[in-house]
Amino acid sequence: MKTFLKFFSLLIAALLMNSAYAKDITLLNVSYDPTRELYREVNTAFAREWKAKTGDTVSIQQSHGGSGKQARSVIDGLEADVVTLALAYDIDAIAEKGKLIAPDWQKRLPDNSTPYTSTIVFLVRKGNPKGIKDWDDLIKPGVKVVTPNPKTSGGARWNYLAAWGYALKKNNNDQAKAKDFVTRLFRNVPILESGARGATTTFVQRGIGDVLIAWENETLLSLKESGADKFELITPSVSILAEPPVAWVDKIAKRHGTEEVAKAYLNFLYSPEGQEIAAKNFYRPRAQAVAQKYADKFPKLALFTVDEVFGGWQKAQKTHFDNDGIFDQIQADNR
Amino acid sequence: MLAGGLVAGQRVLADSTTDAINELKQQIQELDQKVRILERQKELDTEAADAKAKDTPRITVGSSGLSVGSADSNFVFQLHGQVQVDTRTFFNDRDNHGHSIQGNDTFLLRRARPIFSGTVYRDFDFMFVPDFAGSSPQIFDAYLNYRYAPWLQVRAGKFKTPVGLEQLQADQYTFFNERSLATDLVPNRDIGFQLWGDVGSGRLSYAAGVFNGVADGRNSGNSDFEDHREFAGRIFLQPFKTTSLTALQNLGFGVGGSWGNTFSNATGLPSAFLTDGQQQLFAYTNGVVASGEHWRLSPQGYYYYGPFGLLGEYVISNQKVAKGSSSATLNNTAWQIAAGWVLTGEDATYAGVTPRHPFDPRSNQWGAVQVVARYAELNIDNNTFPTYANPATSASGAEAWAVGLNWYLNKSIRVNASYSRTTFDGNINPKAATVVRQPEEVVFTRVQLAF
């Protein structure tokens, strides 16, 4: 019996010692198309901070694609610990269809779980040969507009709603005129890429089109990487406040035992360092101090929200992007 | 004035040339855009077609049956089938009145089984095999298998108990129509749970399970009527399977066994031991019941190399029985050795023969032909007689040899014929016995479809 007790005590001690050792943790962040550079930097900074705080090594893997497609992948079994997608509707889908995220996910983090924002602007070729200044110029005959497919890309849905919101404001909320405006705009779209990054590549590298409608962060990145001698950023008079949200995936993080680190990872985005990284990567920071520091980077323009103009993402999705919604009608009209 | 006119004319000409060049430039730019757009559209169409192909369910029909699967192979449904049409013709068989035994020469639908199998949620396999060849439909296999990895799997349901080598071989691949006397002593299908797997790409296979427990040579019903369970397990090694020693790659050997307690005649004792011709050579007398421990042990092995195949096993079945106030522990043994040679040169394997040139007379192709031979013995414990079995009508042992010819028309169709002769031991009374009063001589034929 004594021998057994001795063995048992040693075993418990060994287990306790083992649990005190630093752990290697892996997180999977399933994100949308243009956030590659942002999260590459965030991941490095967070891993360093987490190591200093806990001694654990955290390695964050990234997966990128069209926001809608990414949400579908998570619902179908992609084991994301956190999702950082282009729009709330896609995370709602994971919560509702996949039952993987708590329904009140948007209230769990500050600012409706959107640690940074962006907006929709235009990128044109140097010299602006087609004289594009505002949304009205995009529907002129002969102007080729590059934007991704709203059925697969979150960014494209923001583009579409930005155009629709502009047309509504210009036409005293006349929905028919707004539909006509957006129909004419998509008549000028020669090809629909599946994601925002694909659309940027098509415009920037393949030389297709006269104007790219894109995330502000994506256009600023293109200017930085390709040089201001090739492209120009055009800020329209009115655009939409794009709020890309983040959430930890409760069921998967719980199963992986990564809930704590997943929450800490997303909270890091709100920290001064996280906000600095967002601003450096051309996302508009939420923190006032950081926003003021980088104010000259982001042009001022009138912004409206999805809630104000469309009654929220659920309603916007159902009206415009679901099967047989207005976007499908527009595409049918343009064929 | 003339000079002025000339200059003005040249300017007009230059302006119109510049306009033409600009117009051409614009046309070229527009054409360039069109080409770029068309090229990209073509790429997008190809990407969309590839993506669609990845999402399209896969349907295949072939010698392995019908298979319908999701694009990611996480869900698969397969339909296979097996039909065996046999004849049995007995020679020199006389009953105790000197008349030819009636009713044993027959055309026979031996097996008629649709086989449903597949996978759900990537790791869960299932199999359901009913048989419609008997007097009433029966369920032979019905199980669910969870596959964590090839080396760690769990199976639950009704399936073959992991003991006998020939018993575990699929029906369509056995050398002869009927399994040997050795199979009389091993369990057939039973209901239970089994942990199993193939380690090191099949160099080691293991299985260990707990089952209701069935009598020697018997199938389980769909429920059990006693509380005791039977444990069965098997380890089988193919140590050279993944080496470059081709002559030894298909050498396999191992041991299977079972242990349990049985106290019921309903499931505990075999109703009979059968000859190759499926006639009764031994039966316990009325009132004999299983009365306790029952264990089996079966060392076994096979060797296949090129067209040559060899399979052998030895079985001990040790069981406590009782009749009234008498009880005894009986030790029955059996063994067999069987060999085959594919005359047309194809490889012989535990999983059958695949003809190199499937049957097609128009192309002068005739399939594969294999000769097979087998010798087997069954020995009943001497203490069985006379208390637990009638020595006048039940044999105390049997020796059987058989030869045959198997013609594999293709992977799915096989035609075969064989001859088997079984002699019987014991104090048999020719006036009381029927089957065992003389050696059994029987010719079998079979036409088999298995896909």
Interface residues (C-beta under 8 A of the other chain):
Chain A: K144 P190 I191 L192 E193 S194 T202 R206 G207 I208 G209
Chain B: Q33 R36 I37 R40 Q41 L44 E47
